[in-house]
Amino acid sequence: MIAPLKHGVVISWSADDEAFIAEAPELPGCAADGETPQDALAQIQIVAREWIETARELGRPVPEPRGRLLFA
């Protein structure tokens, strides 16, 4: 089983995209969408893991999860 994402996630509705958008603000540029909030959350889990994996492969720092978001 894959461990759940520990970084904070913000989910909001986008009228322009007609979808729910999930963003992981601690991981710059890391976002996903879905037809429901649950779909968006499932997708951000995948995208965030890929973001972290790619950052590590490139030798870039991966921010530690801060717990509560200060800017949500």
Steps between C-alpha positions, in 0.01 A plus 500: 500500500624848415531742791262796493630847415601692813517841335199727530244510221252774411195410290286761331246525219613655172214637290744557211606134500162368617688273738628480854867597522727348763828676571792411726628851578819373664594334169517786246296436188353177634130488411236262366131508421195280522125492452450476877711611797576133563622453141721809527646372828573158349672664203713736711627199696637356176635829364666593831679164521626555144605857589699376800655211305607731217645759739708229669621363166611850401668562834258776593380553857163364604329721758414329827126494576418788734171367627261792497507732203570860586362633174187296433 
